[in-house]
Amino acid sequence: MSPRRNYPKNRKSGGDDEYREINPSNQSFEEDEDGLWVVRKLTGSAASKPYRCPGCDQLIPMATPHTVAWRDGEEDLRRHWHTICWSKRHHRRPKKF
């Protein structure tokens, strides 16, 4: 008997290595005056590179749990936020340069 082969279950049949299935359990929708937002909570293990938070303009280090949010239908404009910055985004004053 030949050895068992384990094939990844979350890949497209076309062989696209960059594709990952979205886990809907960590995704929600939030509606505010800016419109409907898709909000996804990422665990530290899912954060594979650093991002800059638009709320505080500080770096979110690799392997840090954080929030990704975008307006519904505008996934190419998604932004990575510190979770606390996302929850407090309406209470911040505009930055003065």
Buried (B, 14 or more C-beta within 10 A) or exposed (E): EEEEEEEEEEBEEEEEEEEEEEEEEBEEEEEEEEEEBBBBBBEEEBBEEEBEBBBBEEEBEEEBBBBBBBEEEEEEEBBBBBBEBBEEBEEEEEEEE
